[in-house]
């Protein structure tokens, strides 16, 4: 059985994910940020599934490890497409949606192929390590893409506060998870420590998005140049 | 090797995103004028100082908690700690950085004061609702 801390983290995470969808629905932002909300709803279902498997089989069981890593890989791909919709929002005036979609598919296929090329060198690890490597690489690609998007926001002088906060919080989340996966790959023997750590990092995104949907109206504006680490 | 590079890059990106995210939280609240009552309680009249941050956060903890504010205030608290670290280390060598951290710390205090005002208003609403029922 999971301990009280894990239970607490799980509960906060699931409630946060539900809060994002509820806040978006209440503030009329559900359709505008449909994929983001769909990701949150999917994450909530996966978290419930993980909790059930964890309670039945335990943290170190093969069942939990398989379910955890495979569901994580699927969710990462989903989040990757959610990020692409944020690109579409930022570039909406340029009518660049088609190019964004095409680029996203190419990059996803490229990342999967690169991961396969790295993992196939040791056939024994192929099944188990492919998803872990793919998640790590996709999170890293996500970090880079979010950083590029952030650069575009600054360059295009995007002023929508809600959109800016959604992008920045996604950047923090991607960076936290990419760093976490990288450390896990460096020290695989500490796997059981890093799964609860991911949960802790994972709480940030739902709370930040719920805040952005609830607190910030779609019309809220700010000067993005104020947010750059190096003043412009 | 690959994992080590990813780790280092992720930490650098994380810092950049974190600072920008905190500044976006602050920027969203900076236009909010403080009521005379909160100005009296916090002692913030025109501009806030970083020295007042701990005191304002203590006042904040006296008010009933609002779940939607918790994430923001924790992030700003961590940002304030990061600024304190920069101020006491790197900023000693770069004077312009010292002035920048001081301004940022003051804005963190202002954010905490705005959150305090929202919590006071929230408590009043709850109290009024209880009286009505």
Interface residues (C-beta under 8 A of the other chain):
Chain A: X118 X136 X140 X143 X144 X146 X147 X150 X161 X164 X165 X168 X169 X171 X172 X175 X176 X178 X179 X181 X182 X183 X185 X186 X204 X207 X208 X210 X211 X214 X215 X216 X220 X222 X223 X226 X227 X228 X229 X231
Chain B: X2 X3 X4 X6 X7 X9 X10 X11 X13 X14 X16 X17 X18 X19 X20 X21 X23 X24 X25 X27 X28 X68 X70 X71 X72 X100
